[in-house]
Amino acid sequence: MTRNRYIEKMAELCESIDTDNSRLPGWTSAAEILLYRETGDRRYIERTRDLLRVILEDYQRIGVVQLGLRLTGFKIPYRIVLMARICREEGLLEDSEIALLNQFFTDLLSEAEYERGSMNRAFGYLAAIHPVLAWIPDHPKREELLEVERLVLSDLTE
């Protein structure tokens, strides 16, 4: 499959997905960012921003520990960091949203109750550590998070 055909297929798939109050499947955040970068079509980045806003509304309403971790973004925080970074770079976020994201990211890795025994959740959490620490370089649990990363990775290398 050529690169152009791959991009076309992703665009077709993103267009065919039904949304639930802007809650899209988690993989679409990365796909839509790629589509935006490849095509320049702002509707992709705007859908990403809209999903990020829904996540922030949920955070304001219920905090960072979500019952059952139902939303993909709460289970896979690196996707939220990716969405936030591109939206910030493109000037799509208000100052108040950036401040809220700062608090969200601080809380996400400090307070969220991730099951670290499960491979998917462990790696979802692990993948978020560096992106969150890049966003919040003075994270209050920086050293503890780097230790968690070291411990999880040591299971793979030792």
C-alpha positions in Angstrom: 0.0 0.0 0.0 1.4 3.4 -0.9 1.6 6.2 1.6 -1.0 8.2 -0.2 -3.4 5.2 -0.2 -2.8 4.7 3.5 -3.7 8.3 4.2 -6.8 8.0 2.0 -7.9 4.9 3.9 -7.3 6.5 7.3 -9.4 9.6 6.2 -12.2 7.3 5.0 -12.2 5.4 8.3 -12.1 8.6 10.4 -15.1 9.9 8.4 -17.1 6.8 8.9 -16.8 6.7 12.7 -19.9 7.8 14.6 -19.2 10.0 17.6 -20.7 10.0 21.0 -20.6 13.6 22.3 -17.2 14.0 20.7 -15.8 10.9 22.3 -13.9 9.2 19.6 -12.0 5.9 19.8 -8.6 6.6 21.2 -6.6 5.7 18.1 -8.3 8.5 16.2 -6.4 11.2 18.1 -3.1 10.0 16.5 -4.7 9.3 13.2 -6.4 12.7 13.0 -3.1 14.5 13.9 -1.4 12.6 11.1 -4.2 13.5 8.7 -4.0 17.1 9.7 -0.3 17.2 9.2 -0.5 15.4 5.9 -3.5 17.3 4.4 -3.7 20.6 6.3 -7.4 20.0 6.6 -8.3 21.8 9.9 -11.4 19.7 10.6 -9.0 16.9 11.8 -7.2 19.1 14.3 -10.5 20.7 15.4 -12.0 17.2 16.1 -8.9 16.5 18.2 -9.3 19.8 20.1 -13.0 19.0 20.6 -12.2 15.6 22.1 -9.5 17.2 24.3 -12.2 19.6 25.6 -14.5 16.8 26.4 -11.7 15.1 28.4 -11.1 18.3 30.3 -14.8 18.7 31.0 -14.9 15.2 32.4 -11.8 16.0 34.5 -13.5 19.1 35.9 -16.6 17.2 36.7 -15.2 14.0 38.2 -11.5 14.4 38.7 -8.7 12.2 37.3 -9.8 8.9 38.8 -12.7 7.9 36.6 -15.0 5.1 37.6 -13.9 2.0 35.6 -11.5 4.2 33.6 -14.1 4.1 30.8 -12.7 6.8 28.5 -9.7 5.8 26.5 -7.9 9.0 27.2 -7.8 8.3 30.9 -6.4 4.8 30.2 -3.9 6.0 27.6 -2.6 9.4 28.8 0.1 9.7 26.2 -2.6 10.2 23.6 -3.9 13.1 25.7 -0.4 14.6 25.8 -0.1 14.2 22.0 -3.5 15.9 21.5 -2.6 18.7 23.9 0.8 19.3 22.4 -0.5 19.7 18.8 -3.4 21.8 19.8 -1.1 24.1 21.8 1.3 24.3 18.9 -1.5 25.2 16.5 -2.8 27.9 18.9 -6.2 26.1 19.4 -6.2 26.3 23.2 -7.2 29.1 25.5 -4.8 30.1 28.4 -7.4 28.7 30.8 -7.4 25.3 29.0 -3.6 25.2 29.1 -3.7 25.9 32.8 -6.3 23.1 33.3 -4.1 20.7 31.2 -1.2 21.5 33.5 -3.3 20.5 36.5 -4.7 17.5 34.7 -1.3 16.2 33.7 0.0 16.7 37.2 -2.9 14.8 38.7 -2.9 12.1 36.0 0.3 10.5 36.9 0.1 11.4 40.6 -3.4 10.3 41.5 -4.7 8.0 38.8 -5.1 4.5 40.0 -3.5 2.5 37.2 -3.3 -1.2 37.4 0.4 -1.7 36.7 0.1 -5.5 36.6 -1.7 -5.6 33.3 0.5 -5.2 30.3 -1.8 -2.8 28.4 -2.4 -0.5 31.3 1.3 -0.7 32.5 2.5 0.3 29.0 -0.1 3.0 28.6 1.0 4.5 31.9 4.7 4.0 31.0 4.3 5.6 27.7 2.9 8.7 29.3 5.7 9.4 31.8 8.1 11.2 29.6 5.5 13.2 27.6 3.9 14.3 30.8 7.2 15.2 32.4 8.1 17.2 29.2 4.8 19.1 29.6 5.3 19.5 33.4 9.0 19.5 34.0 8.6 20.3 37.7 6.1 17.5 38.3 5.9 16.9 42.1 6.4 13.2 41.7 9.1 13.3 39.0 11.6 11.1 40.7 9.0 8.5 41.7 7.6 8.4 38.2 11.1 7.8 36.7 11.5 5.0 39.3 8.2 3.4 38.1 9.5 3.6 34.6 12.8 2.0 35.5 11.0 -0.8 37.4 8.6 -1.6 34.6 11.3 -1.5 32.0 13.5 -3.7 34.1 11.0 -6.5 33.8 11.7 -6.5 30.0 15.4 -6.3 30.2 16.4 -8.5 33.1 
